[in-house]
């Protein structure tokens, strides 16, 4: 199933909020995700949950190239849509 950039972004914000206790309104999507108060265990949990939710397996750490929630959501929306097209 393909997900929109906005849907992915909203999901990441909600999950970061749940992992950190920071209200969703205070999570800046244009700032580096790792500045949201996530420790290394939370980052792994976030990645695992995101893979499960999207049904998409990361080949490498996308945070290296897409460090913000906004950029990561855009990248993942493209990847998931491309995978869905390839599997059709």
C-alpha positions as CSV (number, residue, x, y, z in Angstrom):
1,X,0.0,0.0,0.0
2,X,1.3,3.4,-1.0
3,X,1.3,6.2,1.6
4,X,1.5,9.9,0.9
5,X,4.3,12.1,2.2
6,X,1.9,13.9,4.5
7,X,0.6,10.6,5.9
8,X,4.1,9.4,6.6
9,X,5.2,12.7,8.1
10,X,2.2,12.7,10.4
11,X,2.9,9.1,11.5
12,X,6.5,9.9,12.2
13,X,5.6,12.9,14.2
14,X,3.1,10.9,16.3
15,X,5.5,8.1,16.9
16,X,8.3,10.5,17.9
17,X,5.9,12.1,20.3
18,X,5.0,8.8,21.8
19,X,8.7,7.8,22.2
20,X,9.8,11.1,23.7
21,X,6.7,12.5,25.4
22,X,7.1,15.7,23.4
23,X,3.7,17.0,22.2
24,X,3.2,16.6,18.5
25,X,2.8,20.4,18.1
26,X,6.3,20.9,19.4
27,X,8.0,18.5,17.0
28,X,9.6,20.5,14.1
29,X,9.5,18.5,10.9
30,X,12.2,20.7,9.3
31,X,14.8,20.2,12.0
32,X,17.0,17.1,12.3
33,X,15.1,14.2,13.7
34,X,17.8,13.3,16.1
35,X,17.4,16.6,17.8
36,X,13.9,15.6,18.9
37,X,15.2,13.8,22.0
38,X,15.4,10.3,20.7
39,X,18.1,8.1,22.1
40,X,19.7,5.3,20.0
41,X,17.2,2.7,21.3
42,X,14.3,4.9,20.3
43,X,15.8,5.5,16.8
44,X,16.0,1.7,16.3
45,X,12.4,1.3,17.6
46,X,11.2,4.1,15.3
47,X,12.9,2.6,12.2
48,X,11.5,-0.9,13.0
49,X,8.0,0.5,13.6
50,X,8.2,2.5,10.4
51,X,9.3,-0.5,8.3
52,X,6.4,-2.5,9.7
53,X,3.9,0.2,9.2
54,X,5.0,0.9,5.6
55,X,5.7,-2.7,4.7
56,X,9.1,-1.4,3.4
57,X,12.5,-2.6,4.4
58,X,15.3,0.0,4.7
59,X,18.4,-0.9,2.7
60,X,20.6,1.5,4.7
61,X,20.0,4.2,7.3
62,X,17.9,6.8,5.5
63,X,18.6,9.4,8.3
64,X,22.1,9.8,6.9
65,X,20.8,11.5,3.8
66,X,17.3,12.6,5.0
67,X,17.9,13.8,8.5
68,X,14.6,15.7,9.0
69,X,11.1,14.3,9.3
70,X,10.0,16.3,6.3
71,X,12.8,15.0,4.1
72,X,12.5,11.4,5.4
73,X,8.8,11.4,4.7
74,X,9.3,12.6,1.2
75,X,12.0,10.0,0.5
76,X,9.9,7.2,2.0
77,X,6.8,8.2,0.0
78,X,8.8,8.0,-3.2
79,X,10.3,4.6,-2.2
80,X,7.1,3.0,-1.2
81,X,5.3,4.3,-4.3
82,X,8.1,3.0,-6.5
83,X,8.1,-0.4,-4.8
84,X,4.3,-0.6,-5.2
85,X,4.6,0.2,-9.0
86,X,7.3,-2.5,-9.3
87,X,5.2,-5.1,-7.6
88,X,2.1,-4.4,-9.7
